[in-house]
Amino acid sequence: MCHSKPIAAFPDPTEGEAITGAIQAYRYGPKAAANRIAIIPDIYGYKGFYQGLARYYEEKEASVYLVDPFHGLGDLKEETREEAFARRGKVKDKSFLDDFEAFCSAQEVTGVLGFCLGGLYVFELARRGMNASLVGLYGFPQGLPNQDVLPTPFDYLDEVEKRHVMLMGATDESVGQENILRLSNIAGHNINIVLTVYDGVGHNFLPMLDSKDPTEFAVAQDALSRCDRELLAPQER
């Protein structure tokens, strides 16, 4: 399961200020800050984990826009993988990202952080050459089925010219270990794909910031630190 429940490592979750339009988002922090971060959640959407993450970056004096890709599609009847993927399939990926790019331009977003489905979107934003720091966790380089299909990352990652960071777990059964190995091989030949694959963990490792296991905690802490370095001190884009 992806992230839904809050974690103790982040501030208590609260609802942000709603921004309505072609993109539904919730703003945290000041309207204008040096670092302006858009967060795209996983298939479970605008949940406590992401609200806490948004507040984490708010406390670091960033403007944060927590995006809801599922706005207008209704709440999940049950928080199950099957229900979440059924709703996810109704999102028109290409149209959503076209609107998201326009939103980010209007809000002068400097960094995008995407999880799971949002990680897939990070690959596509890199293909498009988006002018922002791009960070993804557990993205799907093999793509995902959709009615408004995006290009499959494996078809273009060899030649993508936009630097982006992707963080994966070596035993991620959702993405698939063969796909992670293939992505690793591509990243070995393309310096614009900054890939880290953590041994001993699978999908959904950032909540391990709450883990009592030192190995799990170290992975999650390193992943968050990498996000911070990219999003709070953007490199030349």
Salt bridges, closest charged atoms under 4 A:
GLU17 OE2 - ARG27 NH2 3.20
GLU58 OE1 - ARG55 NE 3.86
GLU59 OE2 - ARG55 NH2 3.79
GLU79 OE2 - LYS47 NZ 2.90
ASP93 OD2 - ARG88 NH2 2.72
ASP98 OD2 - LYS94 NZ 3.17
ASP98 OD1 - ARG128 NH1 2.91
GLU101 OE1 - ARG128 NH1 2.71
GLU124 OE2 - ARG127 NH2 2.73
GLU124 OE2 - ARG128 NE 2.80
ASP172 OD2 - HIS203 ND1 2.59
ASP222 OD2 - ARG226 NE 2.63
GLU230 OE1 - ARG163 NH1 2.69
